[in-house]
Amino acid sequence: MPKLGPYYFLSVWVYCYNPNWHSSYLVVLFYLVQYIGFFGRYTDPDSGLSTNIHYVQVKVVMQIKVKTHG
């Protein structure tokens, strides 16, 4: 069982905080990205995929901040 990262909980928080269509869509994207991160980490830990996934998660966080706070 993979550990749940902080972004997983952040995505849940964003959904509860502002559950409009855009946020819901981004949360679904979040879960997908999180899953891909787990998949990459456990299939080939030396591929560097988890680092790329972390970068994508940070970008999504910034997009959510822009969307929810103007």
PEUR-V561000 format. One record per pair of residues at least 24 apart in sequence whose ideal C-beta (glycine too) atoms are under 10 Angstrom apart, sorted by the first residue. I is the first residue (numbers start at 0). J is the second residue. Records with the same first field share a line. If there is no record, write none. Layout:
BEGIN
I->J / J
END
This chain:
BEGIN
0->37
1->33 / 34 / 36 / 37 / 38 / 40 / 41
2->37
3->33 / 37
4->33 / 36 / 37 / 49 / 52 / 53 / 56
5->56
6->30 / 32 / 33 / 36 / 52 / 53 / 55 / 56 / 57 / 59 / 60
7->33 / 34 / 36 / 56
9->56 / 59 / 60 / 63
10->56 / 59 / 60 / 63
13->59 / 60 / 63 / 64 / 66 / 67
14->63
16->63 / 67
17->63 / 66 / 67 / 68
19->66 / 67
21->62 / 63 / 66 / 67
22->63 / 66 / 67
24->66
25->59 / 60 / 62 / 63 / 66 / 67
26->59 / 63
28->55 / 56 / 59 / 62 / 63
29->55 / 56 / 59 / 60 / 63
32->56 / 58 / 59
END
